[in-house]
Amino acid sequence: MARAIWSGVITFGLVTVPVGLYTATEDHTVHFHQLQRGTSDRIRNRRVNERTGDEVATRDIVKGYEIDEGQYVVVEPDELDEIAPGRSRTIDISDFVDLEAIEPVYFDRTYYVAPRGEEYDKVYELLRAALAEANKVGIATFVMRSKQYLTALRAEDNVLVLQTLHWADEVRDPGTELPELPSGRAGRGKQLDMALELVDALSSDWDPSRYRDTYQEKVRELVKAKAEGQEIAVSEEPPEATNVIDLMKVLEGSLQAARSGRGEPASGTTGKTGKAEAAGKTAKAPTRKARPERAGTPSARARRSGSTSKRELQELSKAELYERASQQDVPGRSKMSRKDLIDALAGGSGGRGRGRGRKKSAA
């Protein structure tokens, strides 16, 4: 059972609920001890007096702020607590804002918040339900271990989550801090359309269990191999940067690889050679088997007539739908969902008609 690292109250308006704060994450990093080379002797860090070299006990160490060279103002821990009377135990919500409005760079650490006793469950759940229903987060400040934090309190399925935020003056401006940034935006064109196709081909639902820290696994393998006297595997060098001249070719190859890995056909935008290669890879993919199409089937008739029913379209992947939308020049296709693509392609002629009309007006 986890222990609370902080206890106090949450207040919003005149409502108060006693809560405890619990760490939401844990570190799985492999930790090493410091040893003197050639021995098994541990290295210890000790607090020593800089002038005398004598070791100093923890109880005799105080905080000091340097106001001039060699001159310090000593501040005791209880003095720091006294300048925030009551507030060191209060998470006081001052505003409610949209979670999407907070830029990710502001988020720091995550904590779970739990009521301190069954008698506070109802008020706790009321706050959680209100935040969930309104799709808002509560902005609050509180003091923990002599430091004030800006926080965002948000609702999960059955728990309140507190995330500490960086203060505005702690977040650096990339425009002034970074040595190089693009001077303009990417314009519409074949490269952007293909990049969007690649993003779509690699899109999936968020599942954190799919990902793991492979570096830490390799560290453990290294330790085991050295302990057993085995040979140590060397990691590969990182790939070279993509040349702008080869960008289109690299995008085409990436898209073919992504679709082949998922058993999807290559896009018509990849060219005849790329299409043939990708089709060959798709035929070998175990996740999808190619089925011969008889001349009299509804799908074959639809291809000849240029129209397709919704039922037939619903059997296609989003990549296949996008390919057809590209062939029919359906406007706005890159931003459409799978359902939107099906609606736009239903009947077939509607998409081509809009495309021809758009081209004439542009001409």
C-alpha positions as CSV (number, residue, x, y, z in Angstrom):
1,M,0.0,0.0,0.0
2,A,1.4,3.4,-1.0
3,R,2.0,6.1,1.5
4,A,0.9,9.7,1.0
5,I,3.8,12.0,0.4
6,W,1.7,15.1,1.2
7,S,-1.6,15.6,3.0
8,G,-3.9,18.6,3.2
9,V,-7.2,19.8,1.7
10,I,-8.5,20.8,-1.7
11,T,-10.7,23.8,-1.8
12,F,-13.0,25.1,-4.6
13,G,-15.3,27.9,-3.6
14,L,-16.4,27.2,-0.1
15,V,-16.1,23.4,-0.6
16,T,-13.2,21.6,1.2
17,V,-12.2,18.0,1.0
18,P,-9.2,16.5,2.9
19,V,-6.9,14.5,0.6
20,G,-3.6,12.8,0.3
21,L,-1.1,13.0,-2.5
22,Y,0.5,9.8,-3.9
23,T,3.3,9.4,-6.5
24,A,1.7,8.1,-9.8
25,T,4.9,6.9,-11.4
26,E,8.0,4.9,-10.5
27,D,11.5,4.8,-11.9
28,H,12.6,1.6,-13.6
29,T,16.1,2.8,-14.4
30,V,19.0,0.3,-13.7
31,H,21.0,1.9,-10.9
32,F,24.8,1.5,-10.3
33,H,26.9,1.9,-7.3
34,Q,30.1,3.9,-7.5
35,L,33.3,1.8,-7.0
36,Q,37.0,2.6,-7.0
37,R,38.5,1.2,-10.2
38,G,40.2,-2.1,-9.7
39,T,38.5,-2.8,-6.4
40,S,35.0,-3.6,-5.0
41,D,35.2,-0.6,-2.6
42,R,32.1,1.6,-2.5
43,I,32.5,5.3,-2.9
44,R,30.5,7.4,-0.4
45,N,29.5,11.0,-0.7
46,R,29.9,13.0,2.6
47,R,29.0,16.5,3.6
48,V,32.1,18.3,4.7
49,N,32.9,21.8,5.8
50,E,34.6,23.5,2.9
51,R,37.0,25.4,5.1
52,T,38.0,22.8,7.6
53,G,37.3,19.6,5.7
54,D,35.5,18.1,8.7
55,E,32.3,16.0,8.1
56,V,29.1,17.9,9.2
57,A,26.0,16.1,10.7
58,T,22.7,16.6,8.9
59,R,21.2,18.3,12.0
60,D,23.9,21.0,11.9
61,I,23.2,21.9,8.2
62,V,21.1,25.0,7.6
63,K,20.1,27.0,4.4
64,G,21.9,30.2,3.6
65,Y,21.3,32.7,0.8
66,E,24.4,34.6,-0.4
67,I,23.8,38.4,-0.4
68,D,27.4,39.3,-1.0
69,E,30.7,37.4,-1.4
70,G,31.1,35.3,1.7
71,Q,28.0,36.9,3.4
72,Y,24.9,34.8,3.9
73,V,21.5,35.1,5.4
74,V,20.6,31.9,7.3
75,V,17.0,30.7,6.9
76,E,15.5,28.0,9.2
77,P,13.0,25.5,7.8
78,D,10.2,26.6,10.3
79,E,10.7,30.2,9.0
80,L,9.9,29.1,5.5
81,D,6.7,27.4,6.7
82,E,5.7,30.5,8.7
83,I,5.6,32.8,5.6
84,A,2.9,30.5,4.1
85,P,0.6,30.0,7.1
86,G,-2.1,27.4,6.3
87,R,-1.4,27.5,2.6
88,S,1.3,24.8,2.8
89,R,-1.6,22.3,3.5
90,T,-4.1,23.7,1.0
91,I,-4.6,23.1,-2.7
92,D,-6.7,26.1,-3.5
93,I,-8.4,26.0,-7.0
94,S,-8.6,29.5,-8.4
95,D,-9.6,28.8,-12.0
96,F,-11.1,26.1,-14.3
97,V,-9.7,25.8,-17.8
98,D,-9.8,23.5,-20.8
99,L,-7.1,20.8,-20.6
100,E,-6.3,21.2,-24.3
101,A,-5.5,24.9,-23.7
102,I,-2.4,23.9,-21.6
103,E,0.7,23.3,-23.8
104,P,2.4,20.0,-23.1
105,V,5.7,21.8,-22.2
106,Y,4.1,23.1,-19.0
107,F,3.5,19.6,-17.5
108,D,6.0,18.3,-15.0
109,R,5.2,15.5,-12.6
110,T,2.0,13.5,-12.0
111,Y,0.4,12.5,-8.7
112,Y,-2.8,10.6,-7.7
113,V,-5.1,12.4,-5.2
114,A,-7.3,10.3,-2.8
115,P,-9.7,11.3,0.0
116,R,-8.5,10.9,3.5
117,G,-11.3,8.8,4.8
118,E,-14.6,7.3,3.6
119,E,-16.6,10.2,5.1
120,Y,-15.0,12.5,2.4
121,D,-15.7,10.2,-0.6
122,K,-18.9,11.9,-1.6
123,V,-17.4,15.4,-1.8
124,Y,-14.3,14.0,-3.5
125,E,-16.5,12.2,-6.1
126,L,-18.6,15.3,-6.6
127,L,-15.5,17.3,-7.6
128,R,-14.2,14.5,-9.9
129,A,-17.6,14.1,-11.6
130,A,-17.9,17.9,-12.1
131,L,-14.4,18.1,-13.7
132,A,-15.2,15.1,-16.0
133,E,-18.6,16.4,-17.0
134,A,-17.3,19.9,-17.8
135,N,-14.1,18.6,-19.4
136,K,-12.1,21.1,-17.4
137,V,-9.1,21.1,-15.1
138,G,-8.7,23.0,-11.9
139,I,-5.7,25.3,-11.7
140,A,-4.3,25.6,-8.1
141,T,-1.2,26.3,-6.2
142,F,0.2,24.6,-3.1
143,V,3.4,24.3,-1.1
144,M,5.3,21.0,-0.6
145,R,8.7,20.6,0.9
146,S,9.3,24.4,1.1
147,K,8.5,24.9,-2.6
148,Q,5.3,26.3,-4.2
149,Y,3.8,24.5,-7.2
150,L,1.4,25.5,-9.9
151,T,-0.8,22.5,-10.6
152,A,-3.6,21.2,-12.8
153,L,-6.2,19.0,-11.1
154,R,-8.0,16.7,-13.6
155,A,-10.5,13.8,-13.6
156,E,-9.8,10.3,-14.7
157,D,-12.3,7.4,-14.7
158,N,-12.3,7.0,-10.9
159,V,-9.6,9.2,-9.5
160,L,-8.4,12.8,-9.4
161,V,-5.0,13.4,-10.9
162,L,-2.8,16.3,-9.9
163,Q,-0.1,17.4,-12.4
164,T,2.5,20.0,-11.4
165,L,3.1,22.7,-14.0
166,H,6.1,24.8,-14.8
167,W,5.7,28.5,-14.1
168,A,5.5,30.8,-17.1
169,D,9.1,32.2,-16.6
170,E,10.5,28.6,-16.5
171,V,9.4,27.8,-20.0
172,R,11.9,28.9,-22.7
173,D,10.9,30.6,-25.9
174,P,12.0,28.3,-28.8
175,G,12.2,31.3,-31.1
176,T,14.9,32.9,-29.1
177,E,16.6,29.8,-27.6
178,L,17.0,27.5,-30.6
179,P,19.8,28.1,-33.1
180,E,17.8,27.0,-36.2
181,L,14.1,26.8,-37.0
182,P,12.2,26.7,-40.4
183,S,11.6,30.2,-41.7
184,G,8.2,29.2,-43.3
185,R,5.4,26.7,-43.2
186,A,5.2,23.6,-45.4
187,G,3.0,24.4,-48.4
188,R,0.4,22.2,-49.9
189,G,1.8,19.7,-52.4
190,K,2.7,16.1,-53.2
191,Q,5.2,15.8,-50.4
192,L,2.8,17.0,-47.7
193,D,0.0,14.8,-49.1
194,M,2.3,11.8,-49.0
195,A,3.5,12.7,-45.5
196,L,-0.2,12.8,-44.4
197,E,-0.7,9.4,-46.0
198,L,2.3,8.0,-44.1
199,V,1.0,9.4,-40.8
200,D,-2.4,7.8,-41.5
201,A,-0.8,4.5,-42.4
202,L,1.1,4.4,-39.1
203,S,-1.8,5.6,-37.0
204,S,-3.3,3.4,-34.2
205,D,-5.0,3.6,-30.9
206,W,-2.9,4.7,-27.9
207,D,-1.9,1.6,-25.9
208,P,1.0,2.3,-23.5
209,S,1.6,-1.4,-22.9
210,R,2.9,-1.7,-26.5
211,Y,6.0,0.3,-25.7
212,R,8.9,-0.7,-23.5
213,D,12.3,0.8,-22.5
214,T,14.6,-1.3,-24.7
215,Y,17.7,0.6,-23.5
216,Q,17.2,-0.5,-19.9
217,E,16.7,-4.1,-21.2
218,K,20.0,-3.8,-23.1
219,V,21.7,-2.5,-19.9
220,R,20.5,-5.6,-18.0
221,E,21.7,-7.8,-20.9
222,L,25.1,-6.0,-20.8
223,V,25.5,-6.7,-17.0
224,K,24.4,-10.3,-17.4
225,A,26.8,-10.8,-20.4
226,K,29.8,-9.3,-18.5
227,A,29.0,-11.4,-15.4
228,E,29.0,-14.6,-17.6
229,G,32.1,-13.5,-19.6
230,Q,30.1,-13.4,-22.9
231,E,30.7,-11.1,-25.9
232,I,29.0,-7.7,-25.8
233,A,26.8,-6.7,-28.7
234,V,27.5,-3.3,-30.2
235,S,24.6,-1.1,-31.1
236,E,24.1,0.1,-34.7
237,E,24.9,3.7,-35.8
238,P,21.9,6.0,-36.3
239,P,20.6,6.5,-39.9
240,E,21.9,9.4,-42.0
241,A,19.8,12.6,-42.3
242,T,17.4,12.6,-45.3
243,N,18.5,14.7,-48.2
244,V,15.9,17.1,-49.4
245,I,16.5,16.0,-53.0
246,D,15.7,12.4,-52.0
247,L,12.7,13.3,-49.8
248,M,10.0,12.2,-52.2
249,K,11.7,8.8,-52.8
250,V,12.1,8.3,-49.1
251,L,8.5,9.1,-48.4
252,E,7.4,6.7,-51.1
253,G,9.5,3.9,-49.6
254,S,8.3,4.7,-46.1
255,L,4.7,4.5,-47.2
256,Q,5.1,1.3,-49.1
257,A,6.9,-0.3,-46.0
258,A,4.2,0.9,-43.6
259,R,1.4,-0.5,-45.8
260,S,3.1,-3.7,-46.5
261,G,3.6,-4.3,-42.8
262,R,-0.1,-3.9,-42.2
263,G,-1.2,-5.9,-45.3
264,E,-2.5,-2.8,-47.2
265,P,-2.0,-2.0,-50.9
266,A,0.3,0.7,-52.0
267,S,-1.1,4.1,-53.0
268,G,-1.5,5.2,-56.6
269,T,0.7,8.2,-55.8
270,T,3.8,6.0,-55.4
271,G,4.3,5.5,-59.2
272,K,4.1,2.3,-61.3
273,T,7.3,0.7,-60.0
274,G,6.5,1.4,-56.4
275,K,2.9,0.2,-56.8
276,A,4.1,-3.1,-58.3
277,E,6.6,-3.7,-55.5
278,A,4.2,-2.8,-52.8
279,A,1.5,-5.0,-54.3
280,G,3.9,-7.9,-54.3
281,K,4.7,-7.3,-50.6
282,T,1.0,-7.1,-49.8
283,A,0.3,-10.4,-51.4
284,K,2.8,-12.1,-49.0
285,A,1.4,-10.5,-45.9
286,P,-0.3,-13.0,-43.7
287,T,-2.9,-10.6,-42.4
288,R,-4.8,-10.2,-45.7
289,K,-5.3,-12.7,-48.6
290,A,-5.9,-11.5,-52.1
291,R,-9.2,-12.7,-53.5
292,P,-9.8,-13.0,-57.3
293,E,-12.6,-10.8,-58.5
294,R,-15.1,-12.3,-60.9
295,A,-16.3,-10.2,-63.7
296,G,-19.9,-10.4,-62.6
297,T,-19.5,-9.4,-59.0
298,P,-20.9,-6.1,-57.7
299,S,-17.4,-4.8,-57.1
300,A,-16.3,-5.5,-60.6
301,R,-19.4,-3.9,-62.0
302,A,-18.8,-0.9,-59.7
303,R,-15.3,-0.5,-61.1
304,R,-16.6,-0.5,-64.7
305,S,-19.5,1.9,-63.9
306,G,-17.3,4.1,-61.8
307,S,-19.7,3.9,-58.8
308,T,-19.4,1.9,-55.5
309,S,-22.0,1.2,-52.9
310,K,-21.5,2.1,-49.2
311,R,-21.5,-1.6,-48.3
312,E,-18.6,-2.3,-50.7
313,L,-16.7,0.8,-49.5
314,Q,-17.0,-0.3,-45.9
315,E,-15.0,-3.4,-46.6
316,L,-12.0,-1.3,-47.7
317,S,-9.2,0.1,-45.4
318,K,-8.8,3.8,-45.0
319,A,-5.7,3.7,-47.2
320,E,-7.7,2.1,-50.0
321,L,-10.4,4.7,-49.5
322,Y,-7.9,7.5,-49.6
323,E,-6.4,6.0,-52.8
324,R,-9.8,6.1,-54.5
325,A,-10.5,9.6,-53.2
326,S,-7.2,10.6,-54.8
327,Q,-8.1,9.0,-58.1
328,Q,-11.5,10.8,-58.1
329,D,-9.9,14.1,-56.9
330,V,-12.2,14.4,-53.9
331,P,-11.5,17.8,-52.3
332,G,-10.4,17.9,-48.6
333,R,-9.7,14.1,-48.6
334,S,-6.5,14.5,-46.5
335,K,-8.5,15.7,-43.5
336,M,-11.4,13.2,-43.8
337,S,-12.1,10.4,-41.4
338,R,-12.8,6.9,-42.8
339,K,-16.5,7.5,-42.5
340,D,-16.2,10.8,-44.4
341,L,-14.3,9.1,-47.2
342,I,-17.0,6.5,-47.5
343,D,-19.7,9.1,-47.7
344,A,-17.7,11.1,-50.3
345,L,-17.0,8.1,-52.4
346,A,-20.5,6.6,-52.2
347,G,-21.9,6.7,-55.8
348,G,-18.5,7.5,-57.2
349,S,-19.6,10.1,-59.7
350,G,-20.2,12.7,-57.1
351,G,-16.5,12.7,-56.1
352,R,-15.3,13.0,-59.8
353,G,-17.9,15.6,-60.6
354,R,-16.8,17.8,-57.8
355,G,-13.1,17.3,-58.8
356,R,-13.8,18.2,-62.5
357,G,-15.8,21.2,-61.5
358,R,-13.0,22.4,-59.2
359,K,-10.4,22.0,-61.9
360,K,-12.5,24.0,-64.4
361,S,-13.1,26.8,-62.0
362,A,-9.4,26.9,-61.2
363,A,-8.5,27.0,-64.9
